[in-house]
Amino acid sequence: MYGDGASNQGQIFEAANMAGLWKLPIIYLCENNHYGMGTTAERSSHNTNYFARGDNIPGFKIEGQNVLMVKEAIKWAGAYVVENGPLYLEMSTYRYHGHSMSDPGITYRTKDEIAGIRKTRDPLEICRAMLLEQGWAEADELKQFEKDIRKKLEAEVD
């Protein structure tokens, strides 16, 4: 598992080459949050299709903000690599804050961009909507669940 910023490092390609030769059961999982340390992926990577960088190693991309999609994709990928050898998997995610204390995350993206992602791709909201749409939970049940979790967290903090 590595980020889009680390995807250009040679050891990933070297390891994937050996895994392909030996058909090792390995998933090369790129967590693509679209920003490396202080810059966009487009400014640091000639090829931003991280799932396709395996040359003869197959790969695919999923919405990494959707917890159920991630669960099912990893389950499928695990079974696949045992039978077929290595696989590239790219998870499209988002980092709401800067990369570190030296990267506040405000020089290369706007507040509107961050707010838009929170509104349309927030993992908790995606999961909440799915639970409600599929009838797997009721709104009042989820609200109570959140209240209970907040109480437990506050007790742990205290």
N, CA and C atoms as an extended XYZ file, in Angstrom:
474
Properties=species:S:1:pos:R:3:atomname:S:1:resname:S:1:resid:I:1 pbc="F F F"
N         0.852       -1.171        0.000 N   MET     1
C         0.000        0.000        0.000 CA  MET     1
C         0.891        1.226        0.000 C   MET     1
N         0.599        2.144       -0.881 N   TYR     2
C         1.392        3.350       -1.028 CA  TYR     2
C         0.486        4.441       -1.591 C   TYR     2
N         0.937        5.671       -1.492 N   GLY     3
C         0.154        6.786       -1.997 CA  GLY     3
C         0.548        7.187       -3.398 C   GLY     3
N        -0.282        8.025       -4.010 N   ASP     4
C         0.021        8.495       -5.361 CA  ASP     4
C         1.337        9.241       -5.393 C   ASP     4
N         1.697        9.931       -4.334 N   GLY     5
C         2.970       10.645       -4.293 CA  GLY     5
C         4.161        9.705       -4.309 C   GLY     5
N         4.010        8.525       -3.736 N   ALA     6
C         5.103        7.544       -3.695 CA  ALA     6
C         5.114        6.634       -4.917 C   ALA     6
N         4.132        6.773       -5.770 N   SER     7
C         3.979        5.844       -6.890 CA  SER     7
C         5.099        5.912       -7.909 C   SER     7
N         5.879        6.969       -7.902 N   ASN     8
C         6.948        7.113       -8.887 CA  ASN     8
C         8.289        6.581       -8.393 C   ASN     8
N         8.306        5.966       -7.248 N   GLN     9
C         9.552        5.445       -6.710 CA  GLN     9
C         9.879        4.097       -7.337 C   GLN     9
N        11.129        3.914       -7.652 N   GLY    10
C        11.576        2.741       -8.387 CA  GLY    10
C        11.316        1.409       -7.719 C   GLY    10
N        11.358        1.373       -6.388 N   GLN    11
C        11.211        0.080       -5.725 CA  GLN    11
C         9.837       -0.541       -5.961 C   GLN    11
N         8.819        0.282       -6.220 N   ILE    12
C         7.499       -0.276       -6.526 CA  ILE    12
C         7.565       -1.053       -7.841 C   ILE    12
N         8.197       -0.455       -8.850 N   PHE    13
C         8.307       -1.116      -10.149 CA  PHE    13
C         9.192       -2.354      -10.071 C   PHE    13
N        10.267       -2.274       -9.309 N   GLU    14
C        11.161       -3.419       -9.157 CA  GLU    14
C        10.446       -4.585       -8.474 C   GLU    14
N         9.725       -4.283       -7.415 N   ALA    15
C         8.998       -5.326       -6.686 CA  ALA    15
C         7.901       -5.927       -7.563 C   ALA    15
N         7.191       -5.083       -8.312 N   ALA    16
C         6.127       -5.575       -9.186 CA  ALA    16
C         6.698       -6.455      -10.301 C   ALA    16
N         7.857       -6.088      -10.802 N   ASN    17
C         8.493       -6.900      -11.838 CA  ASN    17
C         8.752       -8.313      -11.314 C   ASN    17
N         9.324       -8.429      -10.132 N   MET    18
C         9.608       -9.748       -9.565 CA  MET    18
C         8.307      -10.500       -9.259 C   MET    18
N         7.320       -9.785       -8.716 N   ALA    19
C         6.040      -10.431       -8.405 CA  ALA    19
C         5.386      -10.969       -9.676 C   ALA    19
N         5.493      -10.222      -10.787 N   GLY    20
C         4.942      -10.687      -12.049 CA  GLY    20
C         5.672      -11.911      -12.578 C   GLY    20
N         7.004      -11.877      -12.481 N   LEU    21
C         7.795      -13.028      -12.929 CA  LEU    21
C         7.449      -14.293      -12.150 C   LEU    21
N         7.290      -14.145      -10.847 N   TRP    22
C         7.060      -15.292       -9.982 CA  TRP    22
C         5.580      -15.544       -9.672 C   TRP    22
N         4.695      -14.715      -10.244 N   LYS    23
C         3.246      -14.826      -10.021 CA  LYS    23
C         2.896      -14.848       -8.530 C   LYS    23
N         3.512      -13.931       -7.798 N   LEU    24
C         3.270      -13.843       -6.358 CA  LEU    24
C         1.887      -13.265       -6.069 C   LEU    24
N         1.241      -13.729       -5.010 N   PRO    25
C        -0.100      -13.242       -4.663 CA  PRO    25
C        -0.044      -11.901       -3.913 C   PRO    25
N         0.205      -10.824       -4.668 N   ILE    26
C         0.379       -9.502       -4.068 CA  ILE    26
C        -0.572       -8.505       -4.711 C   ILE    26
N        -1.188       -7.682       -3.880 N   ILE    27
C        -2.000       -6.563       -4.355 CA  ILE    27
C        -1.169       -5.300       -4.164 C   ILE    27
N        -0.886       -4.589       -5.256 N   TYR    28
C        -0.219       -3.288       -5.180 CA  TYR    28
C        -1.313       -2.242       -5.115 C   TYR    28
N        -1.558       -1.740       -3.914 N   LEU    29
C        -2.686       -0.858       -3.685 CA  LEU    29
C        -2.219        0.585       -3.570 C   LEU    29
N        -2.626        1.404       -4.526 N   CYS    30
C        -2.290        2.826       -4.513 CA  CYS    30
C        -3.462        3.615       -3.953 C   CYS    30
N        -3.236        4.287       -2.840 N   GLU    31
C        -4.237        5.177       -2.261 CA  GLU    31
C        -4.047        6.545       -2.911 C   GLU    31
N        -4.861        6.817       -3.909 N   ASN    32
C        -4.737        8.043       -4.686 CA  ASN    32
C        -5.636        9.124       -4.086 C   ASN    32
N        -5.025       10.012       -3.302 N   ASN    33
C        -5.798       11.132       -2.750 CA  ASN    33
C        -5.615       12.390       -3.602 C   ASN    33
N        -4.981       12.214       -4.757 N   HIS    34
C        -4.839       13.245       -5.794 CA  HIS    34
C        -3.833       14.342       -5.472 C   HIS    34
N        -3.151       14.227       -4.348 N   TYR    35
C        -2.148       15.217       -3.979 CA  TYR    35
C        -0.983       14.537       -3.272 C   TYR    35
N         0.202       14.730       -3.807 N   GLY    36
C         1.401       14.298       -3.101 CA  GLY    36
C         1.769       15.389       -2.104 C   GLY    36
N         2.969       15.374       -1.642 N   MET    37
C         3.439       16.378       -0.686 CA  MET    37
C         3.506       17.745       -1.365 C   MET    37
N         2.461       18.533       -1.221 N   GLY    38
C         2.473       19.917       -1.687 CA  GLY    38
C         2.167       20.146       -3.154 C   GLY    38
N         1.684       19.139       -3.868 N   THR    39
C         1.383       19.346       -5.286 CA  THR    39
C         0.329       18.353       -5.765 C   THR    39
N        -0.250       18.652       -6.906 N   THR    40
C        -1.243       17.756       -7.487 CA  THR    40
C        -0.571       16.564       -8.146 C   THR    40
N        -1.325       15.500       -8.304 N   ALA    41
C        -0.805       14.306       -8.969 CA  ALA    41
C        -0.402       14.613      -10.408 C   ALA    41
N        -1.148       15.468      -11.072 N   GLU    42
C        -0.850       15.796      -12.469 CA  GLU    42
C         0.500       16.496      -12.629 C   GLU    42
N         0.945       17.201      -11.614 N   ARG    43
C         2.230       17.893      -11.695 CA  ARG    43
C         3.404       16.984      -11.342 C   ARG    43
N         3.127       15.829      -10.744 N   SER    44
C         4.228       14.949      -10.328 CA  SER    44
C         4.257       13.609      -11.051 C   SER    44
N         3.195       13.269      -11.774 N   SER    45
C         3.131       11.963      -12.446 CA  SER    45
C         2.720       12.125      -13.899 C   SER    45
N         3.530       11.583      -14.786 N   HIS    46
C         3.202       11.610      -16.207 CA  HIS    46
C         1.960       10.749      -16.482 C   HIS    46
N         1.852        9.620      -15.794 N   ASN    47
C         0.706        8.726      -15.938 CA  ASN    47
C        -0.011        8.668      -14.598 C   ASN    47
N        -1.200        9.251      -14.507 N   THR    48
C        -1.959        9.239      -13.256 CA  THR    48
C        -2.973        8.103      -13.199 C   THR    48
N        -2.941        7.199      -14.158 N   ASN    49
C        -3.743        5.970      -14.089 CA  ASN    49
C        -2.917        4.930      -13.346 C   ASN    49
N        -2.865        5.068      -12.037 N   TYR    50
C        -1.984        4.241      -11.220 CA  TYR    50
C        -2.312        2.753      -11.336 C   TYR    50
N        -3.578        2.436      -11.541 N   PHE    51
C        -3.983        1.036      -11.667 CA  PHE    51
C        -3.431        0.394      -12.937 C   PHE    51
N        -3.057        1.207      -13.922 N   ALA    52
C        -2.588        0.695      -15.212 CA  ALA    52
C        -1.067        0.669      -15.326 C   ALA    52
N        -0.355        0.954      -14.270 N   ARG    53
C         1.096        1.046      -14.335 CA  ARG    53
C         1.798       -0.296      -14.260 C   ARG    53
N         1.070       -1.361      -14.119 N   GLY    54
C         1.689       -2.666      -13.957 CA  GLY    54
C         2.096       -3.334      -15.238 C   GLY    54
N         1.998       -2.621      -16.363 N   ASP    55
C         2.377       -3.183      -17.654 CA  ASP    55
C         1.582       -4.457      -17.897 C   ASP    55
N         2.163       -5.635      -17.699 N   ASN    56
C         1.446       -6.890      -17.909 CA  ASN    56
C         0.707       -7.366      -16.668 C   ASN    56
N         0.799       -6.636      -15.580 N   ILE    57
C         0.040       -6.961      -14.371 CA  ILE    57
C        -1.286       -6.210      -14.479 C   ILE    57
N        -2.418       -6.915      -14.412 N   PRO    58
C        -3.709       -6.224      -14.547 CA  PRO    58
C        -3.997       -5.326      -13.352 C   PRO    58
N        -4.944       -4.418      -13.544 N   GLY    59
C        -5.336       -3.534      -12.464 CA  GLY    59
C        -6.674       -2.890      -12.729 C   GLY    59
N        -7.226       -2.303      -11.689 N   PHE    60
C        -8.473       -1.568      -11.817 CA  PHE    60
C        -8.550       -0.495      -10.739 C   PHE    60
N        -9.502        0.395      -10.899 N   LYS    61
C        -9.666        1.547      -10.014 CA  LYS    61
C       -11.043        1.495       -9.376 C   LYS    61
N       -11.096        1.867       -8.082 N   ILE    62
C       -12.385        1.910       -7.385 CA  ILE    62
C       -12.518        3.228       -6.622 C   ILE    62
N       -13.725        3.508       -6.194 N   GLU    63
C       -14.012        4.663       -5.344 CA  GLU    63
C       -13.627        4.286       -3.921 C   GLU    63
N       -12.506        4.797       -3.464 N   GLY    64
C       -11.990        4.461       -2.143 CA  GLY    64
C       -12.715        5.141       -0.994 C   GLY    64
N       -13.635        6.026       -1.296 N   GLN    65
C       -14.428        6.682       -0.255 CA  GLN    65
C       -15.666        5.860        0.100 C   GLN    65
N       -15.917        4.782       -0.643 N   ASN    66
C       -17.079        3.931       -0.419 CA  ASN    66
C       -16.623        2.665        0.305 C   ASN    66
N       -16.892        2.591        1.581 N   VAL    67
C       -16.362        1.518        2.428 CA  VAL    67
C       -16.820        0.136        1.970 C   VAL    67
N       -18.045        0.011        1.496 N   LEU    68
C       -18.521       -1.294        1.044 CA  LEU    68
C       -17.868       -1.706       -0.279 C   LEU    68
N       -17.628       -0.742       -1.155 N   MET    69
C       -16.934       -1.037       -2.400 CA  MET    69
C       -15.507       -1.493       -2.098 C   MET    69
N       -14.856       -0.828       -1.163 N   VAL    70
C       -13.491       -1.202       -0.791 CA  VAL    70
C       -13.483       -2.624       -0.221 C   VAL    70
N       -14.410       -2.916        0.665 N   LYS    71
C       -14.484       -4.249        1.271 CA  LYS    71
C       -14.638       -5.332        0.203 C   LYS    71
N       -15.558       -5.143       -0.709 N   GLU    72
C       -15.805       -6.153       -1.746 CA  GLU    72
C       -14.647       -6.254       -2.742 C   GLU    72
N       -14.063       -5.114       -3.090 N   ALA    73
C       -12.938       -5.128       -4.037 CA  ALA    73
C       -11.736       -5.850       -3.438 C   ALA    73
N       -11.452       -5.606       -2.170 N   ILE    74
C       -10.317       -6.267       -1.519 CA  ILE    74
C       -10.580       -7.763       -1.391 C   ILE    74
N       -11.806       -8.124       -1.061 N   LYS    75
C       -12.154       -9.548       -0.968 CA  LYS    75
C       -11.941      -10.230       -2.323 C   LYS    75
N       -12.433       -9.599       -3.387 N   TRP    76
C       -12.270      -10.163       -4.727 CA  TRP    76
C       -10.789      -10.205       -5.115 C   TRP    76
N       -10.078       -9.107       -4.876 N   ALA    77
C        -8.665       -9.017       -5.254 CA  ALA    77
C        -7.830      -10.064       -4.521 C   ALA    77
N        -8.133      -10.296       -3.255 N   GLY    78
C        -7.401      -11.310       -2.492 CA  GLY    78
C        -7.545      -12.694       -3.096 C   GLY    78
N        -8.755      -13.032       -3.490 N   ALA    79
C        -8.985      -14.333       -4.120 CA  ALA    79
C        -8.310      -14.389       -5.499 C   ALA    79
N        -8.359      -13.280       -6.224 N   TYR    80
C        -7.758      -13.232       -7.557 CA  TYR    80
C        -6.258      -13.478       -7.507 C   TYR    80
N        -5.536      -12.782       -6.617 N   VAL    81
C        -4.073      -12.891       -6.609 CA  VAL    81
C        -3.597      -14.285       -6.182 C   VAL    81
N        -4.369      -14.955       -5.357 N   VAL    82
C        -3.991      -16.316       -4.959 CA  VAL    82
C        -3.992      -17.234       -6.175 C   VAL    82
N        -4.932      -17.033       -7.071 N   GLU    83
C        -5.045      -17.881       -8.265 CA  GLU    83
C        -4.183      -17.408       -9.435 C   GLU    83
N        -3.985      -16.082       -9.558 N   ASN    84
C        -3.422      -15.531      -10.788 CA  ASN    84
C        -2.138      -14.733      -10.648 C   ASN    84
N        -1.740      -14.395       -9.432 N   GLY    85
C        -0.558      -13.561       -9.256 CA  GLY    85
C        -0.928      -12.103       -9.018 C   GLY    85
N         0.042      -11.204       -9.131 N   PRO    86
C        -0.125       -9.823       -8.668 CA  PRO    86
C        -1.199       -9.034       -9.418 C   PRO    86
N        -1.640       -7.969       -8.735 N   LEU    87
C        -2.709       -7.115       -9.228 CA  LEU    87
C        -2.459       -5.700       -8.751 C   LEU    87
N        -2.721       -4.730       -9.607 N   TYR    88
C        -2.686       -3.326       -9.212 CA  TYR    88
C        -4.102       -2.886       -8.888 C   TYR    88
N        -4.263       -2.189       -7.784 N   LEU    89
C        -5.564       -1.659       -7.389 CA  LEU    89
C        -5.366       -0.213       -6.983 C   LEU    89
N        -6.127        0.679       -7.576 N   GLU    90
C        -6.076        2.103       -7.236 CA  GLU    90
C        -7.373        2.482       -6.550 C   GLU    90
N        -7.246        3.086       -5.365 N   MET    91
C        -8.413        3.579       -4.642 CA  MET    91
C        -8.409        5.097       -4.705 C   MET    91
N        -9.427        5.662       -5.306 N   SER    92
C        -9.555        7.111       -5.368 CA  SER    92
C       -10.106        7.608       -4.032 C   SER    92
N        -9.272        8.342       -3.292 N   THR    93
C        -9.649        8.865       -1.980 CA  THR    93
C        -9.475       10.383       -1.992 C   THR    93
N        -9.522       10.994       -0.827 N   TYR    94
C        -9.281       12.431       -0.739 CA  TYR    94
C        -8.726       12.745        0.639 C   TYR    94
N        -7.768       13.638        0.674 N   ARG    95
C        -7.151       14.078        1.924 CA  ARG    95
C        -7.668       15.485        2.199 C   ARG    95
N        -8.432       15.651        3.262 N   TYR    96
C        -9.064       16.940        3.576 CA  TYR    96
C        -8.081       17.987        4.085 C   TYR    96
N        -6.982       17.552        4.640 N   HIS    97
C        -6.009       18.461        5.245 CA  HIS    97
C        -4.673       18.353        4.523 C   HIS    97
N        -3.739       19.147        4.949 N   GLY    98
C        -2.405       19.081        4.390 CA  GLY    98
C        -1.745       17.749        4.681 C   GLY    98
N        -0.632       17.521        4.026 N   HIS    99
C         0.078       16.252        4.146 CA  HIS    99
C         0.803       16.129        5.479 C   HIS    99
N         1.285       17.254        5.994 N   SER   100
C         2.026       17.258        7.257 CA  SER   100
C         2.007       18.680        7.814 C   SER   100
N         2.710       18.900        8.904 N   MET   101
C         2.755       20.246        9.490 CA  MET   101
C         3.405       21.245        8.529 C   MET   101
N         4.323       20.768        7.680 N   SER   102
C         4.983       21.676        6.740 CA  SER   102
C         4.170       21.878        5.463 C   SER   102
N         3.048       21.208        5.345 N   ASP   103
C         2.170       21.325        4.177 CA  ASP   103
C         0.745       21.578        4.664 C   ASP   103
N         0.337       22.840        4.769 N   PRO   104
C        -1.013       23.127        5.256 CA  PRO   104
C        -2.117       22.730        4.284 C   PRO   104
N        -1.770       22.445        3.041 N   GLY   105
C        -2.763       21.975        2.085 CA  GLY   105
C        -3.643       23.056        1.492 C   GLY   105
N        -3.227       24.324        1.599 N   ILE   106
C        -4.069       25.412        1.099 CA  ILE   106
C        -3.463       26.162       -0.084 C   ILE   106
N        -2.249       25.807       -0.468 N   THR   107
C        -1.604       26.535       -1.569 CA  THR   107
C        -1.889       25.914       -2.926 C   THR   107
N        -2.326       24.683       -2.976 N   TYR   108
C        -2.525       23.995       -4.246 CA  TYR   108
C        -3.959       23.523       -4.467 C   TYR   108
N        -4.881       23.944       -3.604 N   ARG   109
C        -6.297       23.654       -3.791 CA  ARG   109
C        -7.116       24.698       -3.050 C   ARG   109
N        -8.369       24.814       -3.405 N   THR   110
C        -9.215       25.853       -2.824 CA  THR   110
C       -10.093       25.279       -1.712 C   THR   110
N       -10.600       26.172       -0.906 N   LYS   111
C       -11.553       25.762        0.134 CA  LYS   111
C       -12.835       25.228       -0.500 C   LYS   111
N       -13.205       25.804       -1.656 N   ASP   112
C       -14.399       25.330       -2.358 CA  ASP   112
C       -14.236       23.889       -2.826 C   ASP   112
N       -13.030       23.537       -3.284 N   GLU   113
C       -12.784       22.155       -3.702 CA  GLU   113
C       -12.980       21.202       -2.530 C   GLU   113
N       -12.386       21.540       -1.398 N   ILE   114
C       -12.483       20.683       -0.215 CA  ILE   114
C       -13.932       20.552        0.235 C   ILE   114
N       -14.645       21.664        0.258 N   ALA   115
C       -16.059       21.640        0.658 CA  ALA   115
C       -16.887       20.799       -0.306 C   ALA   115
N       -16.576       20.902       -1.603 N   GLY   116
C       -17.301       20.113       -2.595 CA  GLY   116
C       -17.104       18.623       -2.410 C   GLY   116
N       -15.873       18.233       -2.096 N   ILE   117
C       -15.591       16.809       -1.852 CA  ILE   117
C       -16.320       16.344       -0.600 C   ILE   117
N       -16.286       17.158        0.453 N   ARG   118
C       -17.010       16.784        1.681 CA  ARG   118
C       -18.498       16.589        1.387 C   ARG   118
N       -19.026       17.389        0.503 N   LYS   119
C       -20.460       17.341        0.194 CA  LYS   119
C       -20.816       16.132       -0.684 C   LYS   119
N       -19.932       15.768       -1.609 N   THR   120
C       -20.283       14.738       -2.593 CA  THR   120
C       -19.607       13.390       -2.380 C   THR   120
N       -18.461       13.354       -1.660 N   ARG   121
C       -17.712       12.100       -1.555 CA  ARG   121
C       -17.301       11.735       -0.137 C   ARG   121
N       -17.924       12.310        0.861 N   ASP   122
C       -17.549       11.995        2.235 CA  ASP   122
C       -17.896       10.535        2.546 C   ASP   122
N       -16.923        9.742        3.034 N   PRO   123
C       -17.173        8.319        3.274 CA  PRO   123
C       -18.338        8.042        4.222 C   PRO   123
N       -18.473        8.841        5.265 N   LEU   124
C       -19.573        8.603        6.201 CA  LEU   124
C       -20.927        8.869        5.557 C   LEU   124
N       -21.000        9.916        4.748 N   GLU   125
C       -22.256       10.232        4.086 CA  GLU   125
C       -22.597        9.222        2.999 C   GLU   125
N       -21.588        8.733        2.274 N   ILE   126
C       -21.823        7.690        1.271 CA  ILE   126
C       -22.397        6.451        1.952 C   ILE   126
N       -21.789        6.060        3.059 N   CYS   127
C       -22.242        4.874        3.789 CA  CYS   127
C       -23.640        5.087        4.365 C   CYS   127
N       -23.873        6.251        4.948 N   ARG   128
C       -25.191        6.556        5.522 CA  ARG   128
C       -26.274        6.468        4.438 C   ARG   128
N       -26.023        7.089        3.303 N   ALA   129
C       -27.006        7.083        2.218 CA  ALA   129
C       -27.273        5.653        1.738 C   ALA   129
N       -26.225        4.853        1.620 N   MET   130
C       -26.387        3.479        1.180 CA  MET   130
C       -27.215        2.669        2.175 C   MET   130
N       -26.907        2.833        3.447 N   LEU   131
C       -27.661        2.101        4.475 CA  LEU   131
C       -29.142        2.454        4.429 C   LEU   131
N       -29.445        3.746        4.252 N   LEU   132
C       -30.836        4.193        4.210 CA  LEU   132
C       -31.521        3.764        2.906 C   LEU   132
N       -30.844        3.965        1.769 N   GLU   133
C       -31.444        3.621        0.470 CA  GLU   133
C       -31.745        2.135        0.349 C   GLU   133
N       -30.880        1.299        0.882 N   GLN   134
C       -31.068       -0.146        0.786 CA  GLN   134
C       -32.001       -0.698        1.876 C   GLN   134
N       -32.400        0.156        2.809 N   GLY   135
C       -33.266       -0.292        3.891 CA  GLY   135
C       -32.544       -1.119        4.936 C   GLY   135
N       -31.216       -0.976        4.985 N   TRP   136
C       -30.426       -1.731        5.956 CA  TRP   136
C       -30.444       -1.069        7.327 C   TRP   136
N       -30.892        0.172        7.396 N   ALA   137
C       -30.993        0.900        8.673 CA  ALA   137
C       -32.017        2.013        8.507 C   ALA   137
N       -32.512        2.483        9.633 N   GLU   138
C       -33.447        3.615        9.661 CA  GLU   138
C       -32.695        4.852       10.141 C   GLU   138
N       -33.169        6.031        9.743 N   ALA   139
C       -32.489        7.285       10.083 CA  ALA   139
C       -32.367        7.468       11.589 C   ALA   139
N       -33.453        7.192       12.339 N   ASP   140
C       -33.395        7.369       13.794 CA  ASP   140
C       -32.432        6.375       14.445 C   ASP   140
N       -32.321        5.191       13.874 N   GLU   141
C       -31.388        4.187       14.361 CA  GLU   141
C       -29.939        4.666       14.194 C   GLU   141
N       -29.642        5.271       13.044 N   LEU   142
C       -28.299        5.793       12.800 CA  LEU   142
C       -27.989        6.976       13.708 C   LEU   142
N       -28.960        7.838       13.937 N   LYS   143
C       -28.744        8.975       14.844 CA  LYS   143
C       -28.418        8.486       16.252 C   LYS   143
N       -29.149        7.485       16.725 N   GLN   144
C       -28.889        6.941       18.056 CA  GLN   144
C       -27.511        6.287       18.115 C   GLN   144
N       -27.162        5.587       17.074 N   PHE   145
C       -25.850        4.944       16.979 CA  PHE   145
C       -24.745        6.001       17.086 C   PHE   145
N       -24.901        7.120       16.371 N   GLU   146
C       -23.920        8.207       16.427 CA  GLU   146
C       -23.833        8.807       17.830 C   GLU   146
N       -24.975        8.999       18.476 N   LYS   147
C       -24.979        9.540       19.843 CA  LYS   147
C       -24.219        8.612       20.790 C   LYS   147
N       -24.483        7.318       20.671 N   ASP   148
C       -23.809        6.336       21.528 CA  ASP   148
C       -22.291        6.353       21.304 C   ASP   148
N       -21.885        6.449       20.045 N   ILE   149
C       -20.450        6.480       19.731 CA  ILE   149
C       -19.813        7.751       20.284 C   ILE   149
N       -20.494        8.889       20.133 N   ARG   150
C       -19.953       10.150       20.669 CA  ARG   150
C       -19.760       10.065       22.185 C   ARG   150
N       -20.718        9.470       22.883 N   LYS   151
C       -20.587        9.304       24.338 CA  LYS   151
C       -19.379        8.450       24.681 C   LYS   151
N       -19.207        7.350       23.962 N   LYS   152
C       -18.058        6.466       24.213 CA  LYS   152
C       -16.751        7.197       23.942 C   LYS   152
N       -16.702        7.956       22.851 N   LEU   153
C       -15.483        8.707       22.521 CA  LEU   153
C       -15.176        9.745       23.590 C   LEU   153
N       -16.192       10.474       24.028 N   GLU   154
C       -15.972       11.488       25.069 CA  GLU   154
C       -15.465       10.848       26.356 C   GLU   154
N       -16.025        9.680       26.692 N   ALA   155
C       -15.559        8.970       27.898 CA  ALA   155
C       -14.103        8.548       27.738 C   ALA   155
N       -13.724        8.077       26.564 N   GLU   156
C       -12.348        7.675       26.323 CA  GLU   156
C       -11.397        8.866       26.402 C   GLU   156
N       -11.832        9.990       25.849 N   VAL   157
C       -11.006       11.202       25.899 CA  VAL   157
C       -10.809       11.656       27.339 C   VAL   157
N       -11.897       11.626       28.110 N   ASP   158
C       -11.807       12.020       29.532 CA  ASP   158
C       -10.864       11.087       30.281 C   ASP   158
